[in-house]
Amino acid sequence: MNELIDLAIYISREMHTLKAFVQWKSRMFSEQIAGEWVDSKRAMTILKISKRTMQDLRDNGTLAYSKLMGKFFYKAEDLVKLLESNYLKKGNSH
């Protein structure tokens, strides 16, 4: 009988540890996704552009996007690439 009680306690502890691990992984995943994608409003702030210019970047394929329930999202790394690809050093202006 004591063996069953010990086993139940062991299983309970392991389940608690497993639950804590799953919650931690879930938070990590949520933070990772939040860090990778930004909505249009945040993207326009980062790029310092208007709503119309943002639409032009989508329409002409300059900036990839995802659309979910009528809202646009952009990968943060794509915003950085766009800025870097248009970076002009002094003396290299067009």
C-alpha positions as CSV (number, residue, x, y, z in Angstrom):
1,M,0.0,0.0,0.0
2,N,2.9,2.4,0.8
3,E,4.3,1.7,-2.6
4,L,1.1,2.9,-4.3
5,I,1.1,6.1,-2.2
6,D,4.8,6.7,-3.0
7,L,4.0,6.1,-6.7
8,A,1.1,8.5,-6.6
9,I,3.3,11.2,-5.0
10,Y,6.0,10.6,-7.6
11,I,3.5,10.8,-10.5
12,S,2.0,14.0,-9.0
13,R,5.4,15.7,-8.7
14,E,6.3,14.6,-12.3
15,M,3.0,16.0,-13.6
16,H,3.7,19.3,-11.8
17,T,7.1,19.5,-13.4
18,L,5.7,18.6,-16.8
19,K,3.0,21.2,-16.4
20,A,5.6,23.9,-15.5
21,F,7.7,22.9,-18.5
22,V,4.8,23.1,-20.9
23,Q,3.8,26.5,-19.6
24,W,7.3,27.8,-19.9
25,K,7.6,26.5,-23.5
26,S,4.3,28.1,-24.3
27,R,5.4,31.5,-23.0
28,M,8.7,31.1,-25.0
29,F,6.8,30.4,-28.2
30,S,4.4,33.3,-27.7
31,E,7.3,35.7,-27.1
32,Q,9.2,34.4,-30.1
33,I,6.1,34.9,-32.4
34,A,5.5,38.3,-30.9
35,G,9.1,39.3,-31.7
36,E,9.0,38.1,-35.3
37,W,5.7,39.7,-36.5
38,V,4.5,43.2,-36.3
39,D,1.2,44.7,-37.4
40,S,0.8,47.5,-39.9
41,K,0.6,50.3,-37.3
42,R,3.9,49.2,-35.7
43,A,5.5,48.7,-39.2
44,M,4.5,52.2,-40.3
45,T,6.0,53.6,-37.1
46,I,9.3,51.7,-37.6
47,L,9.6,52.7,-41.2
48,K,8.2,56.2,-40.6
49,I,5.8,56.0,-43.5
50,S,2.1,56.6,-44.2
51,K,-0.7,54.1,-44.5
52,R,-0.8,54.7,-48.3
53,T,3.0,54.0,-48.7
54,M,2.6,50.9,-46.6
55,Q,-0.1,49.7,-49.0
56,D,2.1,50.5,-52.0
57,L,4.9,48.4,-50.5
58,R,2.4,45.5,-50.2
59,D,0.9,46.1,-53.7
60,N,4.2,46.2,-55.6
61,G,5.7,43.2,-53.7
62,T,8.4,45.2,-52.0
63,L,7.3,44.0,-48.6
64,A,5.9,40.5,-47.9
65,Y,3.0,40.2,-45.5
66,S,0.5,37.9,-43.9
67,K,-3.2,38.8,-43.7
68,L,-5.3,37.4,-40.9
69,M,-8.9,38.5,-40.4
70,G,-8.4,41.7,-42.3
71,K,-5.3,42.7,-40.5
72,F,-1.8,42.8,-42.0
73,F,1.3,41.5,-40.3
74,Y,5.0,41.8,-41.4
75,K,8.1,39.9,-40.4
76,A,10.4,42.2,-38.4
77,E,13.4,40.9,-40.3
78,D,11.8,41.9,-43.6
79,L,11.4,45.5,-42.3
80,V,15.1,45.5,-41.4
81,K,16.1,44.1,-44.8
82,L,14.0,46.8,-46.5
83,L,15.7,49.6,-44.5
84,E,19.2,48.1,-45.2
85,S,18.6,47.6,-48.9
86,N,17.8,51.3,-49.1
87,Y,20.7,52.5,-47.0
88,L,22.9,55.0,-48.8
89,K,26.2,56.1,-47.4
90,K,27.3,59.7,-47.9
91,G,28.6,60.1,-51.4
92,N,26.6,57.2,-52.8
93,S,23.3,59.1,-53.2
94,H,21.2,58.7,-56.3
